[in-house]
Amino acid sequence: MENEKCPDCNNTGIVKDASGVHTCFKCLVSGRLDQHSEKIRESKIRL
C-alpha cells in the first residue's frame, strides 16, 4: 500500500470536506504520515 496513492487525500495527508480540513484518517492508521517534515517553512519567530 506504500506505493499506492490514497484516494481520499492524494498522499497529502489532508482531507477537505464540508465540515472543514482534517488529517486523513486512512493514512494516519496505516502509518503513512511522517511527523518529521523535510520541507520546513520559515516561522519568522525571533528569540
Biopython code that builds the backbone (N, CA, C, O; Angstrom):
import numpy as np
from Bio.PDB.StructureBuilder import StructureBuilder

atoms = [
    (1, "MET", "N", (0.817, -1.206, 0.000)),
    (1, "MET", "CA", (0.000, 0.000, 0.000)),
    (1, "MET", "C", (0.855, 1.261, 0.000)),
    (1, "MET", "O", (0.335, 2.353, -0.229)),
    (2, "GLU", "N", (2.144, 1.133, 0.251)),
    (2, "GLU", "CA", (3.012, 2.300, 0.304)),
    (2, "GLU", "C", (3.124, 3.004, -1.045)),
    (2, "GLU", "O", (3.225, 4.230, -1.093)),
    (3, "ASN", "N", (3.106, 2.246, -2.138)),
    (3, "ASN", "CA", (3.258, 2.833, -3.456)),
    (3, "ASN", "C", (1.934, 3.294, -4.053)),
    (3, "ASN", "O", (1.922, 4.027, -5.042)),
    (4, "GLU", "N", (0.835, 2.876, -3.469)),
    (4, "GLU", "CA", (-0.474, 3.261, -3.982)),
    (4, "GLU", "C", (-0.839, 4.661, -3.515)),
    (4, "GLU", "O", (-0.468, 5.074, -2.416)),
    (5, "LYS", "N", (-1.554, 5.376, -4.340)),
    (5, "LYS", "CA", (-1.995, 6.723, -3.998)),
    (5, "LYS", "C", (-3.292, 6.650, -3.202)),
    (5, "LYS", "O", (-4.215, 5.933, -3.588)),
    (6, "CYS", "N", (-3.368, 7.369, -2.120)),
    (6, "CYS", "CA", (-4.569, 7.389, -1.294)),
    (6, "CYS", "C", (-5.681, 8.107, -2.056)),
    (6, "CYS", "O", (-5.480, 9.233, -2.511)),
    (7, "PRO", "N", (-6.848, 7.483, -2.206)),
    (7, "PRO", "CA", (-7.937, 8.119, -2.959)),
    (7, "PRO", "C", (-8.571, 9.308, -2.230)),
    (7, "PRO", "O", (-9.184, 10.170, -2.859)),
    (8, "ASP", "N", (-8.421, 9.350, -0.914)),
    (8, "ASP", "CA", (-9.048, 10.432, -0.149)),
    (8, "ASP", "C", (-8.220, 11.715, -0.157)),
    (8, "ASP", "O", (-8.767, 12.810, -0.294)),
    (9, "CYS", "N", (-6.893, 11.580, -0.009)),
    (9, "CYS", "CA", (-6.067, 12.782, 0.152)),
    (9, "CYS", "C", (-4.974, 12.935, -0.903)),
    (9, "CYS", "O", (-4.239, 13.921, -0.877)),
    (10, "ASN", "N", (-4.850, 11.989, -1.826)),
    (10, "ASN", "CA", (-3.794, 12.009, -2.856)),
    (10, "ASN", "C", (-2.402, 12.106, -2.240)),
    (10, "ASN", "O", (-1.529, 12.801, -2.759)),
    (11, "ASN", "N", (-2.204, 11.400, -1.124)),
    (11, "ASN", "CA", (-0.933, 11.317, -0.401)),
    (11, "ASN", "C", (-0.470, 12.640, 0.206)),
    (11, "ASN", "O", (0.721, 12.812, 0.463)),
    (12, "THR", "N", (-1.385, 13.569, 0.437)),
    (12, "THR", "CA", (-1.008, 14.815, 1.105)),
    (12, "THR", "C", (-1.225, 14.723, 2.612)),
    (12, "THR", "O", (-0.592, 15.453, 3.375)),
    (13, "GLY", "N", (-2.115, 13.831, 3.043)),
    (13, "GLY", "CA", (-2.417, 13.695, 4.460)),
    (13, "GLY", "C", (-3.500, 14.652, 4.928)),
    (13, "GLY", "O", (-3.844, 14.680, 6.109)),
    (14, "ILE", "N", (-4.040, 15.440, 3.993)),
    (14, "ILE", "CA", (-5.053, 16.435, 4.333)),
    (14, "ILE", "C", (-6.317, 16.166, 3.535)),
    (14, "ILE", "O", (-6.265, 16.014, 2.314)),
    (15, "VAL", "N", (-7.454, 16.107, 4.219)),
    (15, "VAL", "CA", (-8.746, 15.891, 3.577)),
    (15, "VAL", "C", (-9.599, 17.130, 3.799)),
    (15, "VAL", "O", (-9.747, 17.595, 4.930)),
    (16, "LYS", "N", (-10.163, 17.665, 2.715)),
    (16, "LYS", "CA", (-11.062, 18.816, 2.802)),
    (16, "LYS", "C", (-12.470, 18.337, 2.502)),
    (16, "LYS", "O", (-12.720, 17.693, 1.483)),
    (17, "ASP", "N", (-13.389, 18.661, 3.406)),
    (17, "ASP", "CA", (-14.790, 18.303, 3.179)),
    (17, "ASP", "C", (-15.684, 19.444, 3.652)),
    (17, "ASP", "O", (-15.194, 20.526, 3.975)),
    (18, "ALA", "N", (-16.963, 19.211, 3.694)),
    (18, "ALA", "CA", (-17.917, 20.267, 4.044)),
    (18, "ALA", "C", (-17.728, 20.791, 5.463)),
    (18, "ALA", "O", (-18.036, 21.951, 5.738)),
    (19, "SER", "N", (-17.225, 19.951, 6.370)),
    (19, "SER", "CA", (-17.067, 20.383, 7.758)),
    (19, "SER", "C", (-15.705, 21.006, 8.046)),
    (19, "SER", "O", (-15.459, 21.454, 9.166)),
    (20, "GLY", "N", (-14.812, 21.041, 7.047)),
    (20, "GLY", "CA", (-13.519, 21.693, 7.249)),
    (20, "GLY", "C", (-12.357, 20.877, 6.700)),
    (20, "GLY", "O", (-12.530, 20.036, 5.818)),
    (21, "VAL", "N", (-11.175, 21.139, 7.234)),
    (21, "VAL", "CA", (-9.944, 20.480, 6.808)),
    (21, "VAL", "C", (-9.493, 19.552, 7.925)),
    (21, "VAL", "O", (-9.422, 19.954, 9.086)),
    (22, "HIS", "N", (-9.187, 18.299, 7.564)),
    (22, "HIS", "CA", (-8.847, 17.300, 8.560)),
    (22, "HIS", "C", (-7.640, 16.475, 8.117)),
    (22, "HIS", "O", (-7.275, 16.482, 6.941)),
    (23, "THR", "N", (-7.031, 15.775, 9.048)),
    (23, "THR", "CA", (-5.991, 14.804, 8.756)),
    (23, "THR", "C", (-6.646, 13.566, 8.150)),
    (23, "THR", "O", (-7.715, 13.142, 8.589)),
    (24, "CYS", "N", (-6.004, 12.994, 7.148)),
    (24, "CYS", "CA", (-6.539, 11.795, 6.507)),
    (24, "CYS", "C", (-6.429, 10.619, 7.474)),
    (24, "CYS", "O", (-5.326, 10.195, 7.820)),
    (25, "PHE", "N", (-7.570, 10.097, 7.909)),
    (25, "PHE", "CA", (-7.597, 9.038, 8.905)),
    (25, "PHE", "C", (-7.023, 7.735, 8.347)),
    (25, "PHE", "O", (-6.359, 6.995, 9.072)),
    (26, "LYS", "N", (-7.270, 7.448, 7.074)),
    (26, "LYS", "CA", (-6.740, 6.223, 6.469)),
    (26, "LYS", "C", (-5.216, 6.219, 6.466)),
    (26, "LYS", "O", (-4.596, 5.205, 6.787)),
    (27, "CYS", "N", (-4.615, 7.339, 6.109)),
    (27, "CYS", "CA", (-3.148, 7.438, 6.097)),
    (27, "CYS", "C", (-2.593, 7.412, 7.515)),
    (27, "CYS", "O", (-1.522, 6.853, 7.750)),
    (28, "LEU", "N", (-3.304, 8.005, 8.452)),
    (28, "LEU", "CA", (-2.866, 8.027, 9.837)),
    (28, "LEU", "C", (-2.841, 6.618, 10.425)),
    (28, "LEU", "O", (-1.883, 6.247, 11.104)),
    (29, "VAL", "N", (-3.877, 5.839, 10.172)),
    (29, "VAL", "CA", (-3.976, 4.482, 10.695)),
    (29, "VAL", "C", (-2.952, 3.560, 10.031)),
    (29, "VAL", "O", (-2.374, 2.693, 10.687)),
    (30, "SER", "N", (-2.730, 3.750, 8.730)),
    (30, "SER", "CA", (-1.818, 2.861, 8.015)),
    (30, "SER", "C", (-0.348, 3.196, 8.277)),
    (30, "SER", "O", (0.534, 2.431, 7.888)),
    (31, "GLY", "N", (-0.074, 4.325, 8.930)),
    (31, "GLY", "CA", (1.309, 4.686, 9.252)),
    (31, "GLY", "C", (2.021, 5.431, 8.145)),
    (31, "GLY", "O", (3.248, 5.521, 8.156)),
    (32, "ARG", "N", (1.282, 5.965, 7.189)),
    (32, "ARG", "CA", (1.887, 6.716, 6.082)),
    (32, "ARG", "C", (2.387, 8.091, 6.479)),
    (32, "ARG", "O", (3.375, 8.578, 5.931)),
    (33, "LEU", "N", (1.719, 8.709, 7.414)),
    (33, "LEU", "CA", (2.064, 10.076, 7.778)),
    (33, "LEU", "C", (3.340, 10.105, 8.606)),
    (33, "LEU", "O", (3.489, 9.351, 9.567)),
    (34, "ASP", "N", (4.248, 10.974, 8.225)),
    (34, "ASP", "CA", (5.508, 11.122, 8.925)),
    (34, "ASP", "C", (5.447, 12.418, 9.729)),
    (34, "ASP", "O", (5.101, 13.472, 9.194)),
    (35, "GLN", "N", (5.781, 12.336, 11.000)),
    (35, "GLN", "CA", (5.690, 13.527, 11.840)),
    (35, "GLN", "C", (6.821, 14.516, 11.584)),
    (35, "GLN", "O", (6.736, 15.672, 11.998)),
    (36, "HIS", "N", (7.867, 14.079, 10.913)),
    (36, "HIS", "CA", (9.001, 14.952, 10.617)),
    (36, "HIS", "C", (8.957, 15.351, 9.151)),
    (36, "HIS", "O", (8.971, 14.495, 8.266)),
    (37, "SER", "N", (8.905, 16.633, 8.902)),
    (37, "SER", "CA", (8.797, 17.138, 7.545)),
    (37, "SER", "C", (10.167, 17.488, 6.994)),
    (37, "SER", "O", (11.022, 17.997, 7.719)),
    (38, "GLU", "N", (10.379, 17.216, 5.713)),
    (38, "GLU", "CA", (11.620, 17.606, 5.053)),
    (38, "GLU", "C", (11.577, 19.070, 4.650)),
    (38, "GLU", "O", (12.616, 19.726, 4.574)),
    (39, "LYS", "N", (10.386, 19.583, 4.391)),
    (39, "LYS", "CA", (10.223, 20.974, 3.982)),
    (39, "LYS", "C", (9.780, 21.786, 5.194)),
    (39, "LYS", "O", (8.619, 21.726, 5.597)),
    (40, "ILE", "N", (10.687, 22.526, 5.759)),
    (40, "ILE", "CA", (10.370, 23.325, 6.947)),
    (40, "ILE", "C", (10.227, 24.788, 6.524)),
    (40, "ILE", "O", (11.145, 25.375, 5.952)),
    (41, "ARG", "N", (9.070, 25.359, 6.813)),
    (41, "ARG", "CA", (8.824, 26.750, 6.481)),
    (41, "ARG", "C", (9.476, 27.665, 7.508)),
    (41, "ARG", "O", (9.649, 27.286, 8.666)),
    (42, "GLU", "N", (9.829, 28.845, 7.088)),
    (42, "GLU", "CA", (10.369, 29.857, 7.985)),
    (42, "GLU", "C", (9.237, 30.374, 8.865)),
    (42, "GLU", "O", (8.237, 30.879, 8.355)),
    (43, "SER", "N", (9.384, 30.254, 10.168)),
    (43, "SER", "CA", (8.326, 30.654, 11.094)),
    (43, "SER", "C", (8.358, 32.147, 11.424)),
    (43, "SER", "O", (7.384, 32.690, 11.946)),
    (44, "LYS", "N", (9.465, 32.805, 11.122)),
    (44, "LYS", "CA", (9.664, 34.236, 11.388)),
    (44, "LYS", "C", (9.528, 34.566, 12.869)),
    (44, "LYS", "O", (9.096, 35.659, 13.233)),
    (45, "ILE", "N", (9.897, 33.619, 13.713)),
    (45, "ILE", "CA", (9.900, 33.853, 15.162)),
    (45, "ILE", "C", (11.319, 34.211, 15.573)),
    (45, "ILE", "O", (12.271, 33.505, 15.243)),
    (46, "ARG", "N", (11.445, 35.296, 16.282)),
    (46, "ARG", "CA", (12.766, 35.746, 16.743)),
    (46, "ARG", "C", (12.895, 35.564, 18.227)),
    (46, "ARG", "O", (11.979, 35.876, 18.989)),
    (47, "LEU", "N", (14.016, 35.067, 18.629)),
    (47, "LEU", "CA", (14.269, 34.875, 20.049)),
    (47, "LEU", "C", (15.220, 35.922, 20.562)),
    (47, "LEU", "O", (15.556, 35.924, 21.746)),
]
sb = StructureBuilder()
sb.init_structure("model")
sb.init_model(0)
sb.init_chain("A")
sb.init_seg("    ")
for serial, (resi, resn, name, xyz) in enumerate(atoms, 1):
    if name == "N":
        sb.init_residue(resn, " ", resi, " ")
    sb.init_atom(name, np.array(xyz, "f"), 0.0, 1.0, " ", f" {name:<3s}", serial, name[0])
structure = sb.get_structure()
